[in-house]
Amino acid sequence: MASASLHSLHLPHLHHRHRRHLQFPPTTTPSSSPSIIALNLSSSIVTPATASPTFDALAGHLAAANFRQADEETRGLLIALAGDAAQKRGYIFFSEVQFLADEDLRTIDELWRRHSGGRFGYGVQRRLWEKADRDFSRFFVRVGWMRRLETEVEQYTYRSFPGEFIWELGDNTPEGHLPLTNALRGTQLLESILTHPAFEPEAMAEAGEEGCNKDTGRNQALSTGNLFKADYSF
């Protein structure tokens, strides 16, 4: 049976009704437009201007193994952490990710890892991406965001959101499958998250040691001192 390398995957176009949910364009054609996460923010994430967003809802969803809701909550938290402008527009630019506080991203990641037996989270995705030599096509296949077509030639296509994604933790759930990152205009947003200093190997190791000595309970609030109040015009 003939086969093709993952570097030359044949990626059929998604049906138009799925493109707005989850689309990963080939990494060989990066977009000049900012990648975004788009979400209708829930009241559990964005509270009045005088209040800070908290981890309560995310921790609750993960503890109850409601991974679909936890995935939505995670995207909402990233938007809330990006500041007022991101909340007003309803999505985050990839260029804003660098200003997110290390502690906040590591806490989100720690909750995902804790409630998945170490199988979900951005830190897990960073490790798998590195193992794939930072090749997004290989990475998407590895974490199950793409599925193989029943053809003689090795071909893959993107899964349809939400029905074809896996929202439970089982023996056949790919490592790193969650949380999802919606890359409407390319992989820049996902790359910005995975290369954030919070997920550098040294930082992850240090955070793991600190986690043994302190409680990151459900009522812990997000740190707000380093929030970036962006006001992009593009």
PyRosetta script that sets phi, psi and omega in degrees:
from pyrosetta import init, pose_from_sequence

init()
pose = pose_from_sequence("MASASLHSLHLPHLHHRHRRHLQFPPTTTPSSSPSIIALNLSSSIVTPATASPTFDALAGHLAAANFRQADEETRGLLIALAGDAAQKRGYIFFSEVQFLADEDLRTIDELWRRHSGGRFGYGVQRRLWEKADRDFSRFFVRVGWMRRLETEVEQYTYRSFPGEFIWELGDNTPEGHLPLTNALRGTQLLESILTHPAFEPEAMAEAGEEGCNKDTGRNQALSTGNLFKADYSF")
pose.set_psi(1, 130.3)
pose.set_omega(1, -179.6)
pose.set_phi(2, -71.5)
pose.set_psi(2, 151.4)
pose.set_omega(2, 178.6)
pose.set_phi(3, -143.1)
pose.set_psi(3, 159.4)
pose.set_omega(3, 178.8)
pose.set_phi(4, -125.4)
pose.set_psi(4, 149.7)
pose.set_omega(4, 178.9)
pose.set_phi(5, -70.7)
pose.set_psi(5, 158.6)
pose.set_omega(5, 180.0)
pose.set_phi(6, -67.3)
pose.set_psi(6, -19.6)
pose.set_omega(6, 178.1)
pose.set_phi(7, -70.3)
pose.set_psi(7, -18.7)
pose.set_omega(7, -178.8)
pose.set_phi(8, -122.4)
pose.set_psi(8, 41.0)
pose.set_omega(8, -179.4)
pose.set_phi(9, -62.3)
pose.set_psi(9, 140.2)
pose.set_omega(9, 171.7)
pose.set_phi(10, -88.9)
pose.set_psi(10, 117.1)
pose.set_omega(10, -174.0)
pose.set_phi(11, -115.7)
pose.set_psi(11, 97.0)
pose.set_omega(11, 179.4)
pose.set_phi(12, -60.9)
pose.set_psi(12, 152.5)
pose.set_omega(12, 178.4)
pose.set_phi(13, -68.1)
pose.set_psi(13, 141.3)
pose.set_omega(13, 176.1)
pose.set_phi(14, -74.7)
pose.set_psi(14, 152.5)
pose.set_omega(14, 171.9)
pose.set_phi(15, -60.5)
pose.set_psi(15, 143.6)
pose.set_omega(15, -172.5)
pose.set_phi(16, -59.8)
pose.set_psi(16, -25.5)
pose.set_omega(16, -176.9)
pose.set_phi(17, -74.9)
pose.set_psi(17, -11.6)
pose.set_omega(17, 178.8)
pose.set_phi(18, -100.7)
pose.set_psi(18, -17.3)
pose.set_omega(18, -170.8)
pose.set_phi(19, -62.9)
pose.set_psi(19, -32.2)
pose.set_omega(19, -176.6)
pose.set_phi(20, -76.4)
pose.set_psi(20, -9.9)
pose.set_omega(20, -178.8)
pose.set_phi(21, -93.9)
pose.set_psi(21, -53.4)
pose.set_omega(21, -176.6)
pose.set_phi(22, -150.3)
pose.set_psi(22, 112.4)
pose.set_omega(22, -178.3)
pose.set_phi(23, -140.2)
pose.set_psi(23, 129.7)
pose.set_omega(23, -178.6)
pose.set_phi(24, -122.2)
pose.set_psi(24, 89.8)
pose.set_omega(24, 179.9)
pose.set_phi(25, -62.3)
pose.set_psi(25, 154.7)
pose.set_omega(25, 179.4)
pose.set_phi(26, -56.7)
pose.set_psi(26, 143.7)
pose.set_omega(26, -176.7)
pose.set_phi(27, -72.2)
pose.set_psi(27, -10.0)
pose.set_omega(27, -179.6)
pose.set_phi(28, -80.2)
pose.set_psi(28, -8.9)
pose.set_omega(28, -179.8)
pose.set_phi(29, -128.8)
pose.set_psi(29, 69.5)
pose.set_omega(29, -178.7)
pose.set_phi(30, -63.9)
pose.set_psi(30, 146.8)
pose.set_omega(30, -178.2)
pose.set_phi(31, -91.5)
pose.set_psi(31, 147.6)
pose.set_omega(31, 175.8)
pose.set_phi(32, -83.6)
pose.set_psi(32, -12.0)
pose.set_omega(32, 178.9)
pose.set_phi(33, -84.7)
pose.set_psi(33, 150.3)
pose.set_omega(33, -178.0)
pose.set_phi(34, -68.6)
pose.set_psi(34, 133.8)
pose.set_omega(34, 173.5)
pose.set_phi(35, -72.2)
pose.set_psi(35, 151.6)
pose.set_omega(35, -174.6)
pose.set_phi(36, -140.0)
pose.set_psi(36, 157.4)
pose.set_omega(36, 163.6)
pose.set_phi(37, -110.4)
pose.set_psi(37, 127.1)
pose.set_omega(37, -180.0)
pose.set_phi(38, -115.3)
pose.set_psi(38, 139.0)
pose.set_omega(38, -177.5)
pose.set_phi(39, -164.2)
pose.set_psi(39, 142.6)
pose.set_omega(39, 168.8)
pose.set_phi(40, -82.1)
pose.set_psi(40, 109.7)
pose.set_omega(40, -172.7)
pose.set_phi(41, -68.1)
pose.set_psi(41, 136.6)
pose.set_omega(41, 179.1)
pose.set_phi(42, -87.8)
pose.set_psi(42, 157.0)
pose.set_omega(42, -178.4)
pose.set_phi(43, -66.9)
pose.set_psi(43, -18.4)
pose.set_omega(43, 179.2)
pose.set_phi(44, -74.2)
pose.set_psi(44, -16.5)
pose.set_omega(44, -179.5)
pose.set_phi(45, -100.9)
pose.set_psi(45, -53.0)
pose.set_omega(45, -176.5)
pose.set_phi(46, -99.1)
pose.set_psi(46, 115.4)
pose.set_omega(46, -179.5)
pose.set_phi(47, -108.5)
pose.set_psi(47, 178.5)
pose.set_omega(47, 179.0)
pose.set_phi(48, -52.0)
pose.set_psi(48, 158.3)
pose.set_omega(48, -171.9)
pose.set_phi(49, -56.8)
pose.set_psi(49, -25.9)
pose.set_omega(49, -177.8)
pose.set_phi(50, -80.7)
pose.set_psi(50, -11.4)
pose.set_omega(50, -177.1)
pose.set_phi(51, -104.3)
pose.set_psi(51, 160.0)
pose.set_omega(51, 178.1)
pose.set_phi(52, -105.7)
pose.set_psi(52, 146.3)
pose.set_omega(52, 174.9)
pose.set_phi(53, -65.7)
pose.set_psi(53, 152.7)
pose.set_omega(53, -178.4)
pose.set_phi(54, -126.8)
pose.set_psi(54, 171.6)
pose.set_omega(54, 178.0)
pose.set_phi(55, -88.8)
pose.set_psi(55, 2.2)
pose.set_omega(55, -171.5)
pose.set_phi(56, -53.6)
pose.set_psi(56, -53.9)
pose.set_omega(56, -175.0)
pose.set_phi(57, -65.1)
pose.set_psi(57, -42.5)
pose.set_omega(57, 179.7)
pose.set_phi(58, -61.8)
pose.set_psi(58, -47.2)
pose.set_omega(58, 179.9)
pose.set_phi(59, -61.5)
pose.set_psi(59, -39.1)
pose.set_omega(59, 179.7)
pose.set_phi(60, -65.7)
pose.set_psi(60, -45.5)
pose.set_omega(60, 178.8)
pose.set_phi(61, -62.0)
pose.set_psi(61, -43.0)
pose.set_omega(61, -178.4)
pose.set_phi(62, -68.5)
pose.set_psi(62, -40.2)
pose.set_omega(62, 179.0)
pose.set_phi(63, -62.0)
pose.set_psi(63, -32.2)
pose.set_omega(63, 179.5)
pose.set_phi(64, -90.4)
pose.set_psi(64, 4.5)
pose.set_omega(64, -178.8)
pose.set_phi(65, 60.8)
pose.set_psi(65, 30.6)
pose.set_omega(65, 174.0)
pose.set_phi(66, -90.5)
pose.set_psi(66, 75.9)
pose.set_omega(66, -170.5)
pose.set_phi(67, -70.9)
pose.set_psi(67, -28.8)
pose.set_omega(67, 177.2)
pose.set_phi(68, -64.6)
pose.set_psi(68, -46.2)
pose.set_omega(68, 179.0)
pose.set_phi(69, -66.7)
pose.set_psi(69, -37.2)
pose.set_omega(69, 179.0)
pose.set_phi(70, -64.6)
pose.set_psi(70, -35.3)
pose.set_omega(70, 178.1)
pose.set_phi(71, -64.1)
pose.set_psi(71, -45.1)
pose.set_omega(71, 177.3)
pose.set_phi(72, -63.3)
pose.set_psi(72, -42.1)
pose.set_omega(72, -178.9)
pose.set_phi(73, -63.3)
pose.set_psi(73, -38.0)
pose.set_omega(73, -180.0)
pose.set_phi(74, -62.4)
pose.set_psi(74, -45.0)
pose.set_omega(74, 178.1)
pose.set_phi(75, -62.8)
pose.set_psi(75, -39.0)
pose.set_omega(75, 178.1)
pose.set_phi(76, -64.0)
pose.set_psi(76, -37.2)
pose.set_omega(76, 178.6)
pose.set_phi(77, -65.8)
pose.set_psi(77, -39.9)
pose.set_omega(77, 178.0)
pose.set_phi(78, -61.0)
pose.set_psi(78, -40.8)
pose.set_omega(78, 178.4)
pose.set_phi(79, -65.2)
pose.set_psi(79, -44.4)
pose.set_omega(79, -179.9)
pose.set_phi(80, -62.9)
pose.set_psi(80, -40.6)
pose.set_omega(80, -179.9)
pose.set_phi(81, -67.5)
pose.set_psi(81, -26.5)
pose.set_omega(81, -177.5)
pose.set_phi(82, -72.4)
pose.set_psi(82, -15.2)
pose.set_omega(82, 174.2)
pose.set_phi(83, 112.6)
pose.set_psi(83, -176.7)
pose.set_omega(83, -173.2)
pose.set_phi(84, -60.1)
pose.set_psi(84, -44.0)
pose.set_omega(84, -176.1)
pose.set_phi(85, -63.6)
pose.set_psi(85, -41.9)
pose.set_omega(85, 179.1)
pose.set_phi(86, -64.7)
pose.set_psi(86, -39.0)
pose.set_omega(86, 178.9)
pose.set_phi(87, -66.1)
pose.set_psi(87, -38.7)
pose.set_omega(87, -179.4)
pose.set_phi(88, -67.7)
pose.set_psi(88, -40.7)
pose.set_omega(88, -178.3)
pose.set_phi(89, -81.5)
pose.set_psi(89, -22.2)
pose.set_omega(89, 177.5)
pose.set_phi(90, 88.7)
pose.set_psi(90, 12.6)
pose.set_omega(90, 176.7)
pose.set_phi(91, -159.1)
pose.set_psi(91, 166.1)
pose.set_omega(91, -176.8)
pose.set_phi(92, -114.1)
pose.set_psi(92, 137.2)
pose.set_omega(92, 174.5)
pose.set_phi(93, -81.7)
pose.set_psi(93, 149.3)
pose.set_omega(93, 178.2)
pose.set_phi(94, -60.3)
pose.set_psi(94, -30.9)
pose.set_omega(94, -178.4)
pose.set_phi(95, -70.5)
pose.set_psi(95, -12.8)
pose.set_omega(95, 178.9)
pose.set_phi(96, -88.7)
pose.set_psi(96, -17.3)
pose.set_omega(96, -174.8)
pose.set_phi(97, -60.5)
pose.set_psi(97, -36.7)
pose.set_omega(97, -177.1)
pose.set_phi(98, -60.8)
pose.set_psi(98, -21.2)
pose.set_omega(98, -177.5)
pose.set_phi(99, -92.7)
pose.set_psi(99, -2.5)
pose.set_omega(99, 177.7)
pose.set_phi(100, -72.2)
pose.set_psi(100, 139.8)
pose.set_omega(100, -176.5)
pose.set_phi(101, -67.2)
pose.set_psi(101, 136.1)
pose.set_omega(101, 178.4)
pose.set_phi(102, -54.7)
pose.set_psi(102, -45.0)
pose.set_omega(102, -175.8)
pose.set_phi(103, -60.8)
pose.set_psi(103, -40.7)
pose.set_omega(103, -178.8)
pose.set_phi(104, -66.0)
pose.set_psi(104, -45.8)
pose.set_omega(104, -179.8)
pose.set_phi(105, -65.8)
pose.set_psi(105, -38.7)
pose.set_omega(105, 179.3)
pose.set_phi(106, -68.1)
pose.set_psi(106, -33.5)
pose.set_omega(106, 178.2)
pose.set_phi(107, -67.6)
pose.set_psi(107, -43.1)
pose.set_omega(107, 175.1)
pose.set_phi(108, -58.0)
pose.set_psi(108, -46.1)
pose.set_omega(108, -178.8)
pose.set_phi(109, -64.3)
pose.set_psi(109, -40.4)
pose.set_omega(109, -179.2)
pose.set_phi(110, -63.9)
pose.set_psi(110, -37.6)
pose.set_omega(110, 177.5)
pose.set_phi(111, -64.3)
pose.set_psi(111, -43.6)
pose.set_omega(111, 177.8)
pose.set_phi(112, -61.9)
pose.set_psi(112, -44.7)
pose.set_omega(112, -178.0)
pose.set_phi(113, -67.6)
pose.set_psi(113, -40.8)
pose.set_omega(113, -177.9)
pose.set_phi(114, -61.7)
pose.set_psi(114, -41.5)
pose.set_omega(114, -174.3)
pose.set_phi(115, -93.6)
pose.set_psi(115, 9.9)
pose.set_omega(115, 176.6)
pose.set_phi(116, -128.0)
pose.set_psi(116, 11.2)
pose.set_omega(116, -177.4)
pose.set_phi(117, 65.4)
pose.set_psi(117, 29.6)
pose.set_omega(117, 178.5)
pose.set_phi(118, 79.9)
pose.set_psi(118, 17.4)
pose.set_omega(118, -175.8)
pose.set_phi(119, -103.3)
pose.set_psi(119, -18.5)
pose.set_omega(119, 178.8)
pose.set_phi(120, -116.8)
pose.set_psi(120, 161.1)
pose.set_omega(120, 175.1)
pose.set_phi(121, 127.5)
pose.set_psi(121, 160.7)
pose.set_omega(121, -179.8)
pose.set_phi(122, -66.6)
pose.set_psi(122, -36.2)
pose.set_omega(122, 178.7)
pose.set_phi(123, -63.2)
pose.set_psi(123, -38.9)
pose.set_omega(123, 176.4)
pose.set_phi(124, -64.4)
pose.set_psi(124, -43.5)
pose.set_omega(124, 179.3)
pose.set_phi(125, -64.1)
pose.set_psi(125, -38.5)
pose.set_omega(125, 178.1)
pose.set_phi(126, -60.5)
pose.set_psi(126, -44.6)
pose.set_omega(126, -179.5)
pose.set_phi(127, -62.9)
pose.set_psi(127, -43.0)
pose.set_omega(127, -179.4)
pose.set_phi(128, -69.2)
pose.set_psi(128, -35.2)
pose.set_omega(128, 177.3)
pose.set_phi(129, -64.8)
pose.set_psi(129, -40.5)
pose.set_omega(129, 177.3)
pose.set_phi(130, -64.7)
pose.set_psi(130, -40.5)
pose.set_omega(130, 178.6)
pose.set_phi(131, -64.1)
pose.set_psi(131, -27.8)
pose.set_omega(131, 177.6)
pose.set_phi(132, -87.5)
pose.set_psi(132, 15.8)
pose.set_omega(132, -179.0)
pose.set_phi(133, 57.3)
pose.set_psi(133, 33.3)
pose.set_omega(133, 179.0)
pose.set_phi(134, 59.2)
pose.set_psi(134, 26.2)
pose.set_omega(134, 175.7)
pose.set_phi(135, -91.7)
pose.set_psi(135, 115.4)
pose.set_omega(135, -173.9)
pose.set_phi(136, -68.5)
pose.set_psi(136, -32.1)
pose.set_omega(136, 177.5)
pose.set_phi(137, -62.0)
pose.set_psi(137, -46.8)
pose.set_omega(137, 177.3)
pose.set_phi(138, -62.9)
pose.set_psi(138, -41.4)
pose.set_omega(138, -179.0)
pose.set_phi(139, -62.9)
pose.set_psi(139, -45.1)
pose.set_omega(139, -178.8)
pose.set_phi(140, -60.8)
pose.set_psi(140, -38.7)
pose.set_omega(140, 177.2)
pose.set_phi(141, -68.0)
pose.set_psi(141, -42.2)
pose.set_omega(141, -176.6)
pose.set_phi(142, -62.3)
pose.set_psi(142, -40.0)
pose.set_omega(142, -177.6)
pose.set_phi(143, -91.8)
pose.set_psi(143, 1.6)
pose.set_omega(143, 175.3)
pose.set_phi(144, 81.5)
pose.set_psi(144, 21.4)
pose.set_omega(144, 176.7)
pose.set_phi(145, -84.2)
pose.set_psi(145, -10.8)
pose.set_omega(145, 173.8)
pose.set_phi(146, -126.2)
pose.set_psi(146, 152.8)
pose.set_omega(146, 178.4)
pose.set_phi(147, -125.7)
pose.set_psi(147, 150.8)
pose.set_omega(147, -178.0)
pose.set_phi(148, -80.3)
pose.set_psi(148, 138.8)
pose.set_omega(148, 176.9)
pose.set_phi(149, -83.7)
pose.set_psi(149, 154.4)
pose.set_omega(149, 179.8)
pose.set_phi(150, -85.5)
pose.set_psi(150, 73.1)
pose.set_omega(150, 179.9)
pose.set_phi(151, -131.6)
pose.set_psi(151, 160.2)
pose.set_omega(151, 179.1)
pose.set_phi(152, -66.0)
pose.set_psi(152, -42.4)
pose.set_omega(152, 176.4)
pose.set_phi(153, -81.3)
pose.set_psi(153, 138.8)
pose.set_omega(153, -177.8)
pose.set_phi(154, -68.1)
pose.set_psi(154, 110.5)
pose.set_omega(154, -178.5)
pose.set_phi(155, -135.2)
pose.set_psi(155, 148.9)
pose.set_omega(155, -179.4)
pose.set_phi(156, -130.8)
pose.set_psi(156, 153.9)
pose.set_omega(156, 175.2)
pose.set_phi(157, -136.5)
pose.set_psi(157, 157.5)
pose.set_omega(157, -179.6)
pose.set_phi(158, -72.1)
pose.set_psi(158, 143.6)
pose.set_omega(158, 175.8)
pose.set_phi(159, -70.6)
pose.set_psi(159, 151.0)
pose.set_omega(159, 177.7)
pose.set_phi(160, -85.8)
pose.set_psi(160, 135.6)
pose.set_omega(160, 179.4)
pose.set_phi(161, -94.5)
pose.set_psi(161, 134.3)
pose.set_omega(161, 1.3)
pose.set_phi(162, -99.7)
pose.set_psi(162, -10.4)
pose.set_omega(162, -166.9)
pose.set_phi(163, -62.1)
pose.set_psi(163, -31.6)
pose.set_omega(163, -175.5)
pose.set_phi(164, -92.1)
pose.set_psi(164, -3.0)
pose.set_omega(164, 176.3)
pose.set_phi(165, -87.5)
pose.set_psi(165, 162.9)
pose.set_omega(165, -173.6)
pose.set_phi(166, -104.2)
pose.set_psi(166, 117.5)
pose.set_omega(166, -174.1)
pose.set_phi(167, -108.0)
pose.set_psi(167, 17.8)
pose.set_omega(167, 174.7)
pose.set_phi(168, -134.8)
pose.set_psi(168, 159.0)
pose.set_omega(168, -179.4)
pose.set_phi(169, -97.0)
pose.set_psi(169, 107.3)
pose.set_omega(169, -179.2)
pose.set_phi(170, -134.1)
pose.set_psi(170, 177.9)
pose.set_omega(170, -178.4)
pose.set_phi(171, -61.7)
pose.set_psi(171, -30.1)
pose.set_omega(171, -177.3)
pose.set_phi(172, -97.4)
pose.set_psi(172, 3.9)
pose.set_omega(172, 178.2)
pose.set_phi(173, -75.2)
pose.set_psi(173, 123.3)
pose.set_omega(173, -178.1)
pose.set_phi(174, -62.1)
pose.set_psi(174, 141.9)
pose.set_omega(174, 174.6)
pose.set_phi(175, -62.2)
pose.set_psi(175, 136.7)
pose.set_omega(175, 179.0)
pose.set_phi(176, 79.1)
pose.set_psi(176, 10.7)
pose.set_omega(176, -176.6)
pose.set_phi(177, -64.1)
pose.set_psi(177, -31.1)
pose.set_omega(177, -178.8)
pose.set_phi(178, -129.0)
pose.set_psi(178, 153.3)
pose.set_omega(178, 0.0)
pose.set_phi(179, -79.2)
pose.set_psi(179, 157.0)
pose.set_omega(179, 177.6)
pose.set_phi(180, -81.1)
pose.set_psi(180, 154.4)
pose.set_omega(180, 171.7)
pose.set_phi(181, -126.2)
pose.set_psi(181, 120.7)
pose.set_omega(181, -177.4)
pose.set_phi(182, -82.8)
pose.set_psi(182, 106.5)
pose.set_omega(182, -179.1)
pose.set_phi(183, -103.9)
pose.set_psi(183, 81.0)
pose.set_omega(183, -175.3)
pose.set_phi(184, -64.5)
pose.set_psi(184, -33.9)
pose.set_omega(184, -174.0)
pose.set_phi(185, -123.3)
pose.set_psi(185, 23.1)
pose.set_omega(185, 179.5)
pose.set_phi(186, 136.1)
pose.set_psi(186, -172.5)
pose.set_omega(186, -175.9)
pose.set_phi(187, -101.6)
pose.set_psi(187, 9.8)
pose.set_omega(187, -176.3)
pose.set_phi(188, -62.4)
pose.set_psi(188, -39.9)
pose.set_omega(188, -179.8)
pose.set_phi(189, -65.2)
pose.set_psi(189, -48.4)
pose.set_omega(189, 179.5)
pose.set_phi(190, -60.9)
pose.set_psi(190, -42.4)
pose.set_omega(190, 178.8)
pose.set_phi(191, -63.3)
pose.set_psi(191, -38.6)
pose.set_omega(191, 179.1)
pose.set_phi(192, -64.0)
pose.set_psi(192, -36.7)
pose.set_omega(192, 178.1)
pose.set_phi(193, -69.5)
pose.set_psi(193, -48.1)
pose.set_omega(193, -175.1)
pose.set_phi(194, -68.2)
pose.set_psi(194, -25.9)
pose.set_omega(194, 179.8)
pose.set_phi(195, -97.9)
pose.set_psi(195, 7.7)
pose.set_omega(195, 177.6)
pose.set_phi(196, -62.4)
pose.set_psi(196, 142.7)
pose.set_omega(196, -179.9)
pose.set_phi(197, -53.9)
pose.set_psi(197, -25.3)
pose.set_omega(197, 179.7)
pose.set_phi(198, -61.2)
pose.set_psi(198, -25.7)
pose.set_omega(198, -174.8)
pose.set_phi(199, -109.7)
pose.set_psi(199, 14.0)
pose.set_omega(199, 171.3)
pose.set_phi(200, -65.8)
pose.set_psi(200, 143.7)
pose.set_omega(200, -176.9)
pose.set_phi(201, -51.3)
pose.set_psi(201, -42.2)
pose.set_omega(201, -179.1)
pose.set_phi(202, -64.6)
pose.set_psi(202, -41.5)
pose.set_omega(202, -180.0)
pose.set_phi(203, -66.3)
pose.set_psi(203, -39.1)
pose.set_omega(203, 179.4)
pose.set_phi(204, -64.8)
pose.set_psi(204, -40.6)
pose.set_omega(204, 179.6)
pose.set_phi(205, -65.2)
pose.set_psi(205, -42.8)
pose.set_omega(205, 179.2)
pose.set_phi(206, -64.9)
pose.set_psi(206, -41.1)
pose.set_omega(206, 179.2)
pose.set_phi(207, -64.3)
pose.set_psi(207, -35.2)
pose.set_omega(207, 179.0)
pose.set_phi(208, -64.6)
pose.set_psi(208, -38.8)
pose.set_omega(208, 178.3)
pose.set_phi(209, -68.5)
pose.set_psi(209, -41.1)
pose.set_omega(209, 179.7)
pose.set_phi(210, -67.0)
pose.set_psi(210, -33.5)
pose.set_omega(210, -178.1)
pose.set_phi(211, -63.6)
pose.set_psi(211, -23.5)
pose.set_omega(211, 179.3)
pose.set_phi(212, -74.9)
pose.set_psi(212, -15.9)
pose.set_omega(212, -173.9)
pose.set_phi(213, -112.2)
pose.set_psi(213, 3.3)
pose.set_omega(213, 179.1)
pose.set_phi(214, -146.3)
pose.set_psi(214, 156.9)
pose.set_omega(214, -178.6)
pose.set_phi(215, -94.7)
pose.set_psi(215, 125.9)
pose.set_omega(215, 175.1)
pose.set_phi(216, -108.5)
pose.set_psi(216, 64.5)
pose.set_omega(216, -173.5)
pose.set_phi(217, -68.6)
pose.set_psi(217, 173.6)
pose.set_omega(217, -174.2)
pose.set_phi(218, -66.0)
pose.set_psi(218, -24.0)
pose.set_omega(218, -175.5)
pose.set_phi(219, -93.4)
pose.set_psi(219, 6.6)
pose.set_omega(219, 179.7)
pose.set_phi(220, -69.9)
pose.set_psi(220, 131.9)
pose.set_omega(220, -179.9)
pose.set_phi(221, -88.4)
pose.set_psi(221, 153.7)
pose.set_omega(221, 175.6)
pose.set_phi(222, -68.3)
pose.set_psi(222, 141.2)
pose.set_omega(222, 175.2)
pose.set_phi(223, -69.8)
pose.set_psi(223, 141.8)
pose.set_omega(223, -175.2)
pose.set_phi(224, -119.7)
pose.set_psi(224, -2.8)
pose.set_omega(224, -175.5)
pose.set_phi(225, -64.1)
pose.set_psi(225, -29.8)
pose.set_omega(225, -175.8)
pose.set_phi(226, -106.6)
pose.set_psi(226, 17.1)
pose.set_omega(226, 179.7)
pose.set_phi(227, -65.3)
pose.set_psi(227, 137.8)
pose.set_omega(227, -179.6)
pose.set_phi(228, -97.8)
pose.set_psi(228, 121.1)
pose.set_omega(228, 179.4)
pose.set_phi(229, -92.3)
pose.set_psi(229, 86.5)
pose.set_omega(229, -174.6)
pose.set_phi(230, -79.7)
pose.set_psi(230, 152.4)
pose.set_omega(230, 176.3)
pose.set_phi(231, -143.6)
pose.set_psi(231, 60.3)
pose.set_omega(231, -179.1)
pose.set_phi(232, -72.7)
pose.set_psi(232, 146.4)
pose.set_omega(232, 178.7)
pose.set_phi(233, -103.3)
pose.set_psi(233, -5.7)
pose.set_omega(233, -179.2)
pose.set_phi(234, -97.2)
pose.dump_pdb("model.pdb")
